[in-house]
C-alpha cells in the first residue's frame, strides 16, 4: 500500500509493491531530490499517474544493483604494531 512507513531498516521483502519517490529515498537513505533526479535522468525507472511518480519495488532493486556504490571497508589510521612501537600498547594480552 502506498504511504506505508518505509525506512532504512525495512527489509526489501517488506516493501510495498509500489513506492513513492519519498519512500524510495527513505529506504535507500538518500535525499528525495536525488531520487527525483535519478527518475528524470532515466537511471531509476518510474511511471507517472497524473503529476506523481511511482516506482515498482523490483525497479528499486535494479537501481541499487546498477547505481549504488558499496561502502569501502574502513582501515585504522595507525596499525597495532605502530601503537606498540610508540608505547601506547604493551605486548601483554
C-alpha positions as CSV (number, residue, x, y, z in Angstrom):
1,X,0.0,0.0,0.0
2,X,1.3,3.5,-0.9
3,X,2.0,5.7,2.1
4,X,3.2,3.0,4.4
5,X,6.1,3.5,6.8
6,X,9.4,2.7,5.0
7,X,12.8,3.3,6.4
8,X,16.5,2.2,6.2
9,X,15.7,-0.8,8.4
10,X,12.8,-2.0,6.3
11,X,13.6,-5.4,4.7
12,X,13.3,-5.5,0.9
13,X,10.7,-8.2,1.2
14,X,8.5,-6.0,3.4
15,X,8.5,-3.1,0.9
16,X,5.1,-2.3,-0.8
17,X,5.0,-3.3,-4.4
18,X,4.7,0.4,-5.5
19,X,6.6,3.2,-3.7
20,X,6.6,7.0,-3.9
21,X,9.9,8.8,-4.5
22,X,9.9,9.8,-0.8
23,X,9.6,6.1,0.3
24,X,12.4,5.1,-2.1
25,X,14.6,7.9,-0.6
26,X,13.8,6.8,3.0
27,X,14.6,3.1,2.1
28,X,17.9,3.9,0.4
29,X,18.9,6.6,2.8
30,X,19.4,9.4,0.2
31,X,17.6,12.7,-0.3
32,X,14.4,12.7,-2.2
33,X,15.8,15.2,-4.7
34,X,18.4,12.5,-5.6
35,X,15.7,10.0,-6.3
36,X,13.7,12.5,-8.4
37,X,16.9,13.4,-10.3
38,X,17.5,9.7,-10.9
39,X,14.0,9.3,-12.3
40,X,14.2,12.3,-14.6
41,X,17.7,11.2,-15.8
42,X,16.4,7.8,-16.6
43,X,18.5,6.0,-14.1
44,X,15.6,4.9,-12.0
45,X,12.6,3.6,-13.8
46,X,9.2,5.1,-12.7
47,X,5.7,5.6,-14.0
48,X,3.5,8.6,-13.8
49,X,-0.1,8.9,-12.7
50,X,-1.1,12.5,-13.3
51,X,1.7,14.6,-11.9
52,X,3.0,12.0,-9.4
53,X,5.8,9.4,-10.0
54,X,5.7,5.9,-8.6
55,X,8.4,3.2,-8.5
56,X,7.9,-0.5,-8.5
57,X,9.7,-2.4,-5.8
58,X,11.7,-4.5,-8.3
59,X,12.9,-1.3,-10.1
60,X,14.4,-0.2,-6.7
61,X,16.4,-3.4,-6.5
62,X,17.7,-3.0,-10.1
63,X,18.7,0.6,-9.3
64,X,20.5,-0.5,-6.2
65,X,22.5,-3.1,-8.1
66,X,23.3,-0.7,-11.0
67,X,24.0,2.6,-9.3
68,X,24.7,2.3,-5.6
69,X,28.3,2.3,-4.6
70,X,29.4,-0.1,-1.9
71,X,30.9,1.5,1.2
72,X,34.6,0.7,1.4
73,X,35.9,-1.1,4.4
74,X,37.4,1.3,7.0
75,X,41.0,0.8,7.9
76,X,42.6,2.0,11.1
77,X,44.7,5.2,10.6
78,X,47.5,3.6,12.7
79,X,48.4,0.0,13.0
80,X,48.6,-2.0,16.2
81,X,52.3,-2.6,15.7
82,X,52.9,1.1,15.4
83,X,51.0,1.7,18.7
84,X,53.2,-0.9,20.4
85,X,56.3,0.8,18.9
86,X,55.4,4.2,20.4
87,X,54.5,2.6,23.7
88,X,50.7,3.1,23.7
89,X,50.1,-0.7,23.7
90,X,52.1,-3.2,25.6
91,X,52.8,-6.8,24.4
92,X,50.7,-8.4,27.2
93,X,47.4,-9.9,26.2
